[in-house]
C-alpha cells in the first residue's frame, strides 16, 4: 500500500485547481537562465532521436582541367548522432481527509496541492537545468569526511545541489557505476560549512571518504548535456559518443576547448571566440557561475544588465557585455553551470528535444491530473520529462577552464 507523503499535519496549505501547460513551463524554468533560453524542440516518436552534423563540404575542386576536379570528387562529410531519450518523473501523494479539510478554508493564500505540485515541478526543472551543463552521470557532490551522520563535501558549491528530503546513494566512481548498496535521506543543509546531514549514513553499505553522491535513481541515467557533448577533456579515440567517433574531427564534432587555469575567464572567452571564428562560427552567449560573474564585473568595471526571463517570473537574469573577436558577447550568470568551467555557444546550435505538451509536464495521458490511490484514502499527481539535450552544431560550442 502506498501512503500519502504530504498530509495536513506535514504541510499546512490549501488548493489551486488547475495547471495549464504554460504555468507548468514557467514554474520549472524560473531562475534557470540557460534552461529558460534554450530552444525547445518537440521530438518525433520512436526509440531514439537521430540528428545529423555536417563537418565538411564536397571537395571535388581542382585547377587547370575539369579532370582534376573530377578526380578529386568527394561527398559531403558528416556524422549521424543517435540519442536516446531520458525519463524523469515527479510524484506526489496527498491524503483525502487533508484535502477536504483544506478545501473548507478558501481564504488561504497558498494551498496544499498547489504548493506541493509547484515544488515537485521546480525540482524536476532544477534537475533538467543542472543536467544541461553536465555529462549524464548525475553526480551531485563528493564526500570529503564524515562525523556521525554529518557529511562534509569536497566543494562548498556542491551543497546547494542537495535538498532536505532528497534520497541519495553513493559510489566510489564519478560515473556512478557499481553504486554502494542502500540509500539515505538528507535532513539538514549547512551551506556555510559545506556539510549535509543524513538520516542514517549506516544504511549505505561501505560508505567511504571520496565517494560520490547521487540523487536516487539518477546515476548514469541523466541528460547528456554540454559536459558530454562538449567535454573539457577532448574525446578519446575509440570511445564512441552517440554512435559517433568524434576524434575524426574533434572540434567539429565535440566543440573547442582551452584548459588553462592561468588566465582570467574574460580572456578565455575572447580566445574561444577567436578559435570558433576560425571555424566560421560566431558565438552569441557566454556563461559563467555567479561568483565568477561577480569577479568579472569588479575587474572589468562592467555594467550589469538584466535580460527578461519570460513567463511570470518577476526578476531578470544578470548579464554583462564583453567585447571579443571584434563584437560584443553577452555573458550570463548561471548557477547551474559547473563553477570551474565557462562555456560559449551560438544559441541556434543546440536544443532540448522532448516529447509531451511541454518539456516538463503533468501526466494527463488519460485526461486526469489527479488519480485516486488504490487501497488508500488519497490521490496522486505525476509529472514527467522525456527527452535529451542535442547539439546539431557542436562546432559552435566552446568550453574553458580559467584562473579561479
C-alpha positions as CSV (number, residue, x, y, z in Angstrom):
1,X,0.0,0.0,0.0
2,X,1.3,3.5,-0.9
3,X,0.8,6.0,1.9
4,X,0.5,9.7,1.4
5,X,3.7,11.6,1.8
6,X,2.0,15.0,2.3
7,X,-0.8,15.5,4.8
8,X,-2.4,18.4,6.7
9,X,-0.1,17.5,9.5
10,X,3.2,17.7,7.5
11,X,2.2,20.6,5.1
12,X,-0.3,23.2,6.1
13,X,-1.6,24.7,2.8
14,X,-4.8,24.6,0.7
15,X,-5.7,24.0,-3.1
16,X,-5.4,25.6,-6.6
17,X,-7.4,23.5,-9.0
18,X,-5.9,23.8,-12.5
19,X,-2.5,23.8,-14.1
20,X,-2.0,24.9,-17.7
21,X,1.0,23.7,-19.6
22,X,2.2,27.4,-19.7
23,X,2.1,27.5,-15.9
24,X,4.0,24.3,-15.6
25,X,6.7,25.5,-18.0
26,X,7.1,28.8,-16.1
27,X,7.4,27.0,-12.7
28,X,10.1,24.7,-14.0
29,X,12.3,27.2,-15.8
30,X,12.2,30.1,-13.4
31,X,15.7,31.1,-12.1
32,X,17.5,29.0,-14.7
33,X,18.7,31.3,-17.5
34,X,20.2,28.8,-19.8
35,X,17.3,26.4,-19.5
36,X,14.9,29.2,-20.0
37,X,16.6,30.5,-23.2
38,X,17.4,27.1,-24.7
39,X,15.4,26.3,-27.7
40,X,12.8,23.5,-27.0
41,X,12.0,21.2,-29.9
42,X,9.2,18.7,-30.0
43,X,10.7,15.4,-30.9
44,X,9.5,12.6,-33.1
45,X,8.3,9.3,-31.7
46,X,10.3,6.2,-31.9
47,X,13.1,4.6,-29.9
48,X,15.6,7.4,-30.3
49,X,16.4,10.9,-31.6
50,X,18.7,10.9,-34.7
51,X,20.4,14.1,-35.8
52,X,23.0,14.8,-38.5
53,X,26.1,17.0,-38.2
54,X,27.9,18.2,-41.3
55,X,31.6,18.5,-40.9
56,X,32.9,19.1,-44.5
57,X,31.7,20.3,-47.9
58,X,32.3,18.4,-51.1
59,X,36.0,18.5,-52.2
60,X,35.7,18.0,-55.9
61,X,37.8,21.1,-56.8
62,X,40.9,21.2,-59.0
63,X,42.8,23.7,-61.1
64,X,43.8,23.6,-64.8
65,X,41.4,21.0,-66.0
66,X,38.0,19.6,-65.2
67,X,39.5,16.2,-64.9
68,X,41.4,17.3,-61.9
69,X,38.2,18.3,-60.1
70,X,36.6,15.1,-61.3
71,X,39.4,13.0,-59.9
72,X,39.2,14.8,-56.5
73,X,35.4,14.4,-56.3
74,X,34.3,13.6,-52.8
75,X,31.0,13.5,-51.0
76,X,29.7,15.8,-48.2
77,X,31.2,14.7,-44.9
78,X,29.3,14.4,-41.6
79,X,28.1,12.1,-38.9
80,X,24.7,10.9,-37.6
81,X,24.3,11.0,-33.9
82,X,21.8,8.6,-32.2
83,X,20.5,9.9,-28.9
84,X,18.1,8.0,-26.6
85,X,15.6,9.9,-24.5
86,X,15.9,10.3,-20.7
87,X,12.9,10.0,-18.5
88,X,12.5,12.0,-15.3
89,X,9.3,11.6,-13.2
90,X,7.9,13.6,-10.4
91,X,5.4,12.1,-7.9
92,X,3.4,13.5,-5.0
93,X,0.6,12.0,-2.8
94,X,-2.0,13.8,-0.7
95,X,-4.5,12.1,1.6
96,X,-8.2,12.7,1.2
97,X,-9.1,14.0,4.7
98,X,-6.4,16.7,4.4
99,X,-7.8,17.8,1.0
100,X,-11.3,18.1,2.4
101,X,-10.1,19.9,5.5
102,X,-8.1,22.4,3.5
103,X,-10.8,23.0,0.8
104,X,-13.0,24.3,3.6
105,X,-10.7,27.3,4.1
106,X,-10.9,29.1,0.7
107,X,-9.4,32.3,2.2
108,X,-5.9,30.8,2.5
109,X,-3.3,32.2,0.0
110,X,-1.4,29.0,-0.8
111,X,-2.9,25.5,-0.9
112,X,-1.7,22.1,-0.2
113,X,-1.9,20.8,-3.8
114,X,-0.5,24.0,-5.4
115,X,2.5,24.2,-3.1
116,X,3.3,20.5,-3.3
117,X,2.8,20.3,-7.1
118,X,4.8,23.5,-7.7
119,X,7.5,22.1,-5.5
120,X,8.0,18.9,-7.4
121,X,7.8,20.7,-10.7
122,X,10.5,23.1,-9.6
123,X,12.6,20.0,-8.5
124,X,12.3,18.4,-11.9
125,X,13.1,21.7,-13.6
126,X,16.1,22.2,-11.4
127,X,17.3,18.7,-12.3
128,X,16.9,19.4,-16.1
129,X,18.7,22.8,-15.7
130,X,21.5,21.1,-13.8
131,X,21.9,18.3,-16.3
132,X,22.1,20.7,-19.3
133,X,25.6,21.5,-18.3
134,X,26.8,18.1,-17.3
135,X,27.9,14.7,-18.6
136,X,24.9,12.4,-17.9
137,X,26.3,10.7,-14.9
138,X,24.2,12.6,-12.4
139,X,26.8,13.2,-9.6
140,X,25.9,15.9,-7.2
141,X,29.0,16.1,-4.9
142,X,31.7,14.1,-3.2
143,X,32.2,13.2,0.4
144,X,35.4,14.5,2.0
145,X,34.8,13.3,5.5
146,X,32.0,12.2,7.9
147,X,31.2,12.7,11.6
148,X,28.2,10.7,12.7
149,X,25.6,11.4,10.0
150,X,27.2,14.8,9.0
151,X,28.9,14.6,5.7
152,X,31.5,17.3,4.7
153,X,31.7,17.8,1.0
154,X,34.8,18.4,-1.0
155,X,33.4,21.6,-2.7
156,X,31.2,24.2,-1.0
157,X,29.5,25.0,-4.3
158,X,28.0,21.4,-4.3
159,X,26.0,21.9,-1.1
160,X,23.2,23.8,-3.0
161,X,22.6,20.7,-5.2
162,X,21.3,18.8,-2.2
163,X,17.9,19.4,-0.7
164,X,16.2,18.4,2.5
165,X,14.3,15.2,2.0
166,X,16.4,14.2,-1.0
167,X,17.2,10.4,-1.2
168,X,20.9,9.9,-2.1
169,X,23.1,7.0,-3.0
170,X,26.9,6.7,-3.2
171,X,29.5,5.3,-5.5
172,X,33.3,5.2,-5.4
173,X,33.1,6.1,-9.1
174,X,32.3,9.5,-10.6
175,X,30.4,7.7,-13.3
176,X,28.0,6.2,-10.8
177,X,28.9,2.6,-11.8
178,X,28.9,-0.1,-9.0
179,X,26.9,2.0,-6.5
180,X,27.0,1.2,-2.8
181,X,24.0,-0.8,-1.6
182,X,21.4,1.3,0.3
183,X,20.4,4.9,0.4
184,X,19.8,7.7,2.9
185,X,17.8,10.9,3.1
186,X,19.2,14.4,3.5
187,X,17.8,16.0,6.7
188,X,19.9,19.2,7.1
189,X,21.9,21.6,4.9
190,X,24.8,23.7,6.2
191,X,26.0,25.8,3.3
192,X,28.5,27.9,5.3
193,X,30.4,24.8,6.3
194,X,29.8,22.7,3.1
195,X,28.0,20.0,5.1
196,X,24.9,17.9,4.7
197,X,23.3,15.7,7.3
198,X,21.8,12.3,6.5
199,X,19.1,10.5,8.5
200,X,21.3,7.3,8.8
201,X,24.5,7.1,6.9
202,X,24.9,3.4,8.0
203,X,22.2,2.4,5.6
204,X,24.7,3.0,2.8
205,X,26.9,-0.1,2.8
206,X,30.7,0.6,2.8
207,X,30.1,4.4,2.6
208,X,33.6,5.9,2.5
209,X,35.5,9.2,2.1
210,X,35.9,10.3,-1.6
211,X,32.6,8.5,-2.5
212,X,30.4,10.5,-5.0
213,X,26.8,11.2,-4.1
214,X,23.9,10.9,-6.5
215,X,20.1,11.5,-6.3
216,X,18.5,8.1,-6.0
217,X,17.7,6.8,-9.5
218,X,19.8,9.3,-11.5
219,X,23.3,7.7,-11.5
220,X,24.3,7.1,-15.2
221,X,20.8,8.0,-16.2
222,X,20.7,11.8,-16.5
223,X,20.6,14.1,-19.5
224,X,23.8,14.1,-21.6
225,X,24.4,17.8,-21.5
226,X,27.2,20.1,-22.5
227,X,29.6,18.1,-20.3
228,X,29.2,15.2,-22.6
229,X,28.6,17.0,-25.9
230,X,31.5,19.5,-25.4
231,X,33.7,18.0,-22.7
232,X,36.5,20.0,-21.2
233,X,38.8,16.9,-21.8
234,X,38.9,16.1,-25.5
235,X,37.3,12.8,-26.7
236,X,39.4,9.7,-26.8
237,X,39.8,7.7,-29.9
238,X,37.8,4.5,-29.9
239,X,35.2,5.8,-27.4
240,X,32.0,6.5,-29.3
241,X,29.5,9.1,-28.3
242,X,26.0,8.6,-29.5
243,X,27.5,6.1,-32.1
244,X,30.0,8.6,-33.4
245,X,33.8,8.6,-33.4
246,X,34.4,12.2,-32.6
247,X,38.1,12.2,-33.0
248,X,37.6,12.1,-36.8
249,X,37.2,15.9,-36.5
250,X,37.2,16.8,-32.8
251,X,36.4,20.5,-32.9
252,X,33.6,20.0,-35.5
253,X,32.1,17.1,-33.5
254,X,32.8,17.9,-29.9
255,X,33.5,21.7,-29.8
256,X,36.6,23.7,-29.0
257,X,38.3,23.6,-25.6
258,X,41.0,25.6,-23.8
259,X,42.1,24.2,-20.5
260,X,44.2,27.0,-18.9
261,X,43.9,27.9,-15.3
262,X,46.5,30.8,-15.5
263,X,44.2,33.3,-17.2
264,X,41.0,35.1,-16.3
265,X,37.7,34.0,-17.7
266,X,37.2,37.1,-19.8
267,X,40.5,36.3,-21.6
268,X,39.4,32.7,-22.1
269,X,36.0,33.8,-23.5
270,X,37.8,36.1,-26.0
271,X,40.2,33.3,-27.0
272,X,37.4,30.8,-27.5
273,X,35.5,33.4,-29.6
274,X,38.6,33.7,-31.8
275,X,39.1,30.0,-32.1
276,X,35.5,29.5,-33.1
277,X,35.6,32.3,-35.6
278,X,38.4,30.5,-37.4
279,X,35.9,27.7,-38.0
280,X,33.4,30.1,-39.3
281,X,31.4,30.2,-36.1
282,X,30.2,33.3,-34.2
283,X,29.2,32.9,-30.5
284,X,26.3,34.9,-29.1
285,X,26.4,33.7,-25.5
286,X,28.9,33.0,-22.8
287,X,28.0,31.7,-19.4
288,X,29.8,31.5,-16.0
289,X,29.0,30.7,-12.4
290,X,27.6,33.6,-10.3
291,X,30.7,34.2,-8.2
292,X,32.9,34.1,-11.3
293,X,30.5,36.6,-12.9
294,X,30.8,39.0,-9.9
295,X,34.6,38.8,-10.0
296,X,34.5,39.7,-13.7
297,X,32.2,42.7,-13.0
298,X,34.7,44.0,-10.4
299,X,37.7,43.5,-12.6
300,X,36.1,45.0,-15.7
301,X,34.1,47.7,-14.1
302,X,31.3,46.4,-16.3
303,X,27.7,47.4,-16.1
304,X,25.3,44.6,-15.2
305,X,22.0,44.5,-17.1
306,X,19.0,42.2,-16.8
307,X,17.6,40.1,-19.7
308,X,13.9,39.4,-19.5
309,X,13.4,35.9,-18.2
310,X,9.9,35.4,-19.8
311,X,6.8,34.0,-18.2
312,X,5.6,35.5,-15.0
313,X,8.9,35.5,-13.2
314,X,9.5,39.0,-11.8
315,X,13.3,39.1,-11.8
316,X,15.8,39.2,-14.7
317,X,18.9,37.2,-15.2
318,X,22.2,39.0,-14.8
319,X,24.4,39.6,-17.9
320,X,27.3,41.9,-19.0
321,X,28.7,42.7,-22.4
322,X,32.2,41.6,-23.2
323,X,34.0,42.6,-26.4
324,X,35.7,39.6,-28.0
325,X,36.7,38.8,-31.6
326,X,35.5,42.1,-32.8
327,X,32.0,42.0,-31.5
328,X,30.1,42.1,-28.1
329,X,29.3,38.8,-26.4
330,X,26.6,38.7,-23.6
331,X,28.0,36.9,-20.6
332,X,25.3,35.4,-18.3
333,X,25.5,34.4,-14.7
334,X,24.0,31.0,-14.3
335,X,24.0,28.9,-11.0
336,X,23.6,25.7,-13.0
337,X,27.0,25.7,-14.8
338,X,30.0,23.8,-13.4
339,X,31.6,26.5,-11.2
340,X,35.2,25.8,-12.5
341,X,34.1,26.0,-16.2
342,X,33.0,28.7,-18.6
343,X,31.0,27.9,-21.8
344,X,30.3,29.8,-25.0
345,X,27.9,29.0,-27.9
346,X,25.7,30.1,-30.7
347,X,22.2,29.9,-29.3
348,X,20.9,28.3,-32.5
349,X,23.3,25.4,-32.3
350,X,21.7,23.4,-29.5
351,X,18.3,22.5,-28.1
352,X,16.2,20.3,-25.7
353,X,14.3,17.8,-27.8
354,X,11.4,16.4,-25.8
355,X,8.1,14.5,-26.0
356,X,4.9,15.8,-24.4
357,X,3.0,19.1,-24.3
358,X,5.9,20.9,-22.7
359,X,9.4,20.0,-21.7
360,X,8.2,19.2,-18.1
361,X,4.5,18.4,-17.9
362,X,1.9,17.0,-15.7
363,X,0.9,13.5,-16.8
364,X,-2.7,13.6,-18.0
365,X,-2.5,10.9,-20.8
366,X,-5.9,9.7,-19.7
367,X,-7.3,13.2,-19.2
368,X,-6.8,13.1,-15.4
369,X,-4.3,15.1,-13.4
370,X,-5.3,13.7,-10.0
371,X,-5.6,9.9,-9.7
372,X,-7.2,8.1,-6.7
373,X,-4.8,5.9,-4.9
374,X,-5.6,2.2,-4.8
375,X,-6.1,0.9,-1.2
376,X,-5.6,4.4,0.4
377,X,-7.8,7.4,1.0
378,X,-5.8,9.9,-1.1
379,X,-4.7,10.8,-4.5
380,X,-1.5,11.2,-6.5
381,X,-0.2,13.6,-9.1
382,X,2.5,12.6,-11.6
383,X,4.8,14.7,-13.7
384,X,7.3,13.8,-16.4
385,X,10.2,14.9,-18.5
386,X,11.1,12.8,-21.6
387,X,13.9,14.0,-23.9
388,X,17.5,14.9,-24.1
389,X,20.0,17.7,-24.9
390,X,21.1,17.8,-28.6
391,X,23.9,19.8,-30.3
392,X,23.2,19.8,-34.1
393,X,26.2,22.1,-34.5
394,X,28.9,21.1,-32.0
395,X,31.4,23.3,-33.8
396,X,29.6,26.4,-32.4
397,X,30.4,25.4,-28.8
398,X,33.4,26.1,-26.7
399,X,34.4,25.3,-23.1
400,X,37.3,26.5,-20.9
401,X,38.9,26.4,-17.5
402,X,40.3,29.6,-16.0
403,X,42.1,31.3,-13.1
404,X,39.8,31.0,-10.1
